[in-house]
């Protein structure tokens, strides 16, 4: 199910309660910082004071707890997927798009952490899986392949983010790629520092260094 992004945004005035409420609830769900919660409950301290300071699974991995990193990855992806699937069931394609935007912005700019959040990769993948499953699977495969071959988590995210809209366009047409383009642009924005370090050769690989 796909809906023109501009059309959806234009309909907020038509159904402000449903669509505005969907955006807000999805944002609050996306704001839940599972990496922070899990490391704190496990007695590892605040993950924001560990390694790169990021709240995502890659930095949780730097605590040495692979299990917590995996759970963080699944929960960060799961909140994006859950927001989209629930909103889609209640309000159809328009709800899906707004829920995707809300959950993604919640992870990037969480209200619970003074709007200083993660980089959105796992949440983006969860959203992609919920919106167009085959595209999401391909995106996950691309991330895993690049990460395995290069050991750069950030490079894997950047390649995946730019490939996903292309895949959506190829498999489902132009309407399917509009949201992916917007979210991918935000991923690139959040990876500005990583891009600079990749260019200069200073970006650490998975399993070493302190930067995300």
PEDADA-V428414 format. One record per residue. RES is the residue in three letters. SS is DSSP state (H for helix, E for strand, L for the rest). PHI is phi in whole degrees, 0 to 359 (* if undefined). D_LAST is the distance of its C-alpha to the last C-alpha in Angstrom with 2 decimals. Layout:
res=RES ss=SS phi=PHI d_last=D_LAST
res=RES ss=SS phi=PHI d_last=D_LAST
This chain:
res=UNK ss=L phi=* d_last=34.00
res=UNK ss=L phi=227 d_last=32.87
res=UNK ss=L phi=216 d_last=33.81
res=UNK ss=L phi=301 d_last=33.73
res=UNK ss=H phi=300 d_last=30.94
res=UNK ss=H phi=297 d_last=33.26
res=UNK ss=H phi=294 d_last=36.06
res=UNK ss=H phi=299 d_last=34.07
res=UNK ss=H phi=298 d_last=33.00
res=UNK ss=H phi=289 d_last=36.60
res=UNK ss=L phi=269 d_last=37.89
res=UNK ss=L phi=301 d_last=36.30
res=UNK ss=L phi=290 d_last=39.55
res=UNK ss=L phi=281 d_last=41.55
res=UNK ss=L phi=227 d_last=40.04
res=UNK ss=H phi=296 d_last=38.22
res=UNK ss=H phi=290 d_last=38.36
res=UNK ss=H phi=293 d_last=37.01
res=UNK ss=H phi=288 d_last=34.44
res=UNK ss=H phi=295 d_last=33.38
res=UNK ss=H phi=295 d_last=33.27
res=UNK ss=H phi=299 d_last=31.17
res=UNK ss=H phi=299 d_last=28.58
res=UNK ss=H phi=292 d_last=28.58
res=UNK ss=H phi=297 d_last=28.49
res=UNK ss=H phi=296 d_last=25.68
res=UNK ss=H phi=298 d_last=23.68
res=UNK ss=H phi=295 d_last=24.39
res=UNK ss=H phi=294 d_last=23.42
res=UNK ss=H phi=296 d_last=20.12
res=UNK ss=L phi=285 d_last=19.50
res=UNK ss=L phi=297 d_last=19.68
res=UNK ss=L phi=270 d_last=16.40
res=UNK ss=H phi=300 d_last=16.79
res=UNK ss=H phi=298 d_last=13.76
res=UNK ss=H phi=293 d_last=15.29
res=UNK ss=H phi=297 d_last=18.72
res=UNK ss=H phi=294 d_last=18.28
res=UNK ss=H phi=293 d_last=16.72
res=UNK ss=H phi=292 d_last=19.40
res=UNK ss=H phi=297 d_last=22.16
res=UNK ss=L phi=282 d_last=21.26
res=UNK ss=L phi=78 d_last=21.72
res=UNK ss=L phi=264 d_last=18.26
res=UNK ss=L phi=87 d_last=18.03
res=UNK ss=L phi=274 d_last=15.77
res=UNK ss=H phi=298 d_last=12.20
res=UNK ss=H phi=289 d_last=11.48
res=UNK ss=H phi=254 d_last=12.83
res=UNK ss=L phi=243 d_last=10.86
res=UNK ss=L phi=55 d_last=7.93
res=UNK ss=L phi=281 d_last=5.40
res=UNK ss=L phi=88 d_last=8.08
res=UNK ss=L phi=285 d_last=6.81
res=UNK ss=L phi=262 d_last=9.75
res=UNK ss=L phi=272 d_last=8.92
res=UNK ss=H phi=297 d_last=9.84
res=UNK ss=H phi=299 d_last=6.83
res=UNK ss=H phi=283 d_last=6.52
res=UNK ss=H phi=300 d_last=10.29
res=UNK ss=H phi=300 d_last=10.60
res=UNK ss=L phi=289 d_last=9.81
res=UNK ss=L phi=282 d_last=13.04
res=UNK ss=L phi=92 d_last=14.91
res=UNK ss=L phi=260 d_last=16.21
res=UNK ss=H phi=296 d_last=15.84
res=UNK ss=H phi=295 d_last=18.39
res=UNK ss=H phi=293 d_last=16.59
res=UNK ss=H phi=297 d_last=13.43
res=UNK ss=H phi=295 d_last=15.97
res=UNK ss=H phi=296 d_last=17.88
res=UNK ss=H phi=300 d_last=15.01
res=UNK ss=H phi=302 d_last=14.34
res=UNK ss=H phi=292 d_last=18.10
res=UNK ss=H phi=288 d_last=18.73
res=UNK ss=H phi=295 d_last=16.18
res=UNK ss=H phi=288 d_last=17.75
res=UNK ss=H phi=296 d_last=21.11
res=UNK ss=H phi=292 d_last=21.33
res=UNK ss=H phi=293 d_last=20.99
res=UNK ss=H phi=295 d_last=23.54
res=UNK ss=H phi=297 d_last=25.82
res=UNK ss=H phi=301 d_last=26.02
res=UNK ss=H phi=293 d_last=27.03
res=UNK ss=H phi=294 d_last=29.47
res=UNK ss=H phi=293 d_last=31.20
res=UNK ss=H phi=296 d_last=31.58
res=UNK ss=H phi=296 d_last=32.83
res=UNK ss=H phi=295 d_last=35.38
res=UNK ss=H phi=277 d_last=36.61
res=UNK ss=H phi=232 d_last=36.55
res=UNK ss=L phi=79 d_last=36.01
res=UNK ss=H phi=303 d_last=33.89
res=UNK ss=H phi=299 d_last=33.76
res=UNK ss=H phi=296 d_last=32.32
res=UNK ss=H phi=301 d_last=29.70
res=UNK ss=H phi=296 d_last=28.40
res=UNK ss=H phi=293 d_last=28.38
res=UNK ss=H phi=295 d_last=26.76
res=UNK ss=H phi=299 d_last=23.93
res=UNK ss=H phi=297 d_last=23.42
res=UNK ss=H phi=297 d_last=23.77
res=UNK ss=H phi=296 d_last=21.41
res=UNK ss=H phi=293 d_last=18.63
res=UNK ss=H phi=295 d_last=19.22
res=UNK ss=H phi=298 d_last=19.41
res=UNK ss=H phi=291 d_last=15.90
res=UNK ss=H phi=288 d_last=14.57
res=UNK ss=L phi=227 d_last=17.14
res=UNK ss=L phi=287 d_last=18.42
res=UNK ss=H phi=296 d_last=21.71
res=UNK ss=H phi=286 d_last=21.20
res=UNK ss=H phi=238 d_last=18.29
res=UNK ss=L phi=57 d_last=19.97
res=UNK ss=L phi=68 d_last=18.32
res=UNK ss=L phi=246 d_last=14.76
res=UNK ss=L phi=243 d_last=12.89
res=UNK ss=L phi=269 d_last=10.11
res=UNK ss=L phi=256 d_last=9.45
res=UNK ss=L phi=85 d_last=12.38
res=UNK ss=H phi=293 d_last=11.86
res=UNK ss=H phi=296 d_last=13.74
res=UNK ss=H phi=295 d_last=16.18
res=UNK ss=H phi=300 d_last=16.88
res=UNK ss=H phi=295 d_last=17.74
res=UNK ss=H phi=298 d_last=19.94
res=UNK ss=H phi=296 d_last=21.68
res=UNK ss=H phi=298 d_last=22.30
res=UNK ss=H phi=297 d_last=23.80
res=UNK ss=H phi=285 d_last=26.02
res=UNK ss=H phi=281 d_last=27.18
res=UNK ss=L phi=212 d_last=27.84
res=UNK ss=H phi=304 d_last=27.29
res=UNK ss=H phi=294 d_last=27.74
res=UNK ss=H phi=295 d_last=25.29
res=UNK ss=H phi=298 d_last=22.72
res=UNK ss=H phi=298 d_last=23.47
res=UNK ss=H phi=297 d_last=23.14
res=UNK ss=H phi=297 d_last=19.75
res=UNK ss=H phi=299 d_last=18.54
res=UNK ss=H phi=296 d_last=20.21
res=UNK ss=H phi=296 d_last=18.64
res=UNK ss=H phi=300 d_last=15.05
res=UNK ss=H phi=298 d_last=16.15
res=UNK ss=H phi=295 d_last=18.07
res=UNK ss=H phi=293 d_last=15.54
res=UNK ss=H phi=297 d_last=12.90
res=UNK ss=H phi=293 d_last=15.89
res=UNK ss=H phi=284 d_last=17.27
res=UNK ss=H phi=251 d_last=14.43
res=UNK ss=L phi=65 d_last=11.86
res=UNK ss=L phi=252 d_last=9.18
res=UNK ss=H phi=296 d_last=7.53
res=UNK ss=H phi=293 d_last=7.02
res=UNK ss=H phi=296 d_last=10.58
res=UNK ss=H phi=300 d_last=11.89
res=UNK ss=H phi=295 d_last=11.08
res=UNK ss=H phi=292 d_last=12.73
res=UNK ss=H phi=295 d_last=15.63
res=UNK ss=H phi=299 d_last=16.19
res=UNK ss=H phi=296 d_last=16.28
res=UNK ss=H phi=279 d_last=18.85
res=UNK ss=H phi=281 d_last=20.79
res=UNK ss=H phi=298 d_last=21.34
res=UNK ss=H phi=299 d_last=23.68
res=UNK ss=H phi=295 d_last=25.54
res=UNK ss=H phi=297 d_last=26.11
res=UNK ss=H phi=298 d_last=27.24
res=UNK ss=H phi=296 d_last=29.65
res=UNK ss=H phi=293 d_last=31.00
res=UNK ss=H phi=271 d_last=31.58
res=UNK ss=H phi=227 d_last=32.57
res=UNK ss=L phi=98 d_last=33.41
res=UNK ss=H phi=296 d_last=32.30
res=UNK ss=H phi=296 d_last=32.27
res=UNK ss=H phi=289 d_last=29.66
res=UNK ss=H phi=267 d_last=27.12
res=UNK ss=H phi=301 d_last=27.44
res=UNK ss=H phi=296 d_last=25.12
res=UNK ss=H phi=300 d_last=22.51
res=UNK ss=H phi=297 d_last=22.65
res=UNK ss=H phi=296 d_last=22.10
res=UNK ss=H phi=292 d_last=19.11
res=UNK ss=H phi=297 d_last=17.55
res=UNK ss=H phi=298 d_last=18.14
res=UNK ss=H phi=292 d_last=16.26
res=UNK ss=H phi=298 d_last=13.18
res=UNK ss=H phi=297 d_last=13.54
res=UNK ss=H phi=299 d_last=14.16
res=UNK ss=H phi=285 d_last=10.98
res=UNK ss=L phi=257 d_last=9.05
res=UNK ss=H phi=304 d_last=11.33
res=UNK ss=H phi=296 d_last=9.22
res=UNK ss=H phi=297 d_last=7.37
res=UNK ss=H phi=298 d_last=11.02
res=UNK ss=H phi=299 d_last=12.38
res=UNK ss=H phi=289 d_last=10.45
res=UNK ss=H phi=296 d_last=11.44
res=UNK ss=H phi=293 d_last=14.89
res=UNK ss=H phi=272 d_last=15.23
res=UNK ss=L phi=79 d_last=14.02
res=UNK ss=L phi=259 d_last=11.55
res=UNK ss=L phi=287 d_last=8.34
res=UNK ss=L phi=287 d_last=7.88
res=UNK ss=L phi=270 d_last=8.85
res=UNK ss=L phi=302 d_last=8.60
res=UNK ss=L phi=95 d_last=10.45
res=UNK ss=L phi=207 d_last=9.95
res=UNK ss=L phi=86 d_last=8.45
res=UNK ss=L phi=247 d_last=6.62
res=UNK ss=L phi=275 d_last=3.82
res=UNK ss=L phi=288 d_last=0.00
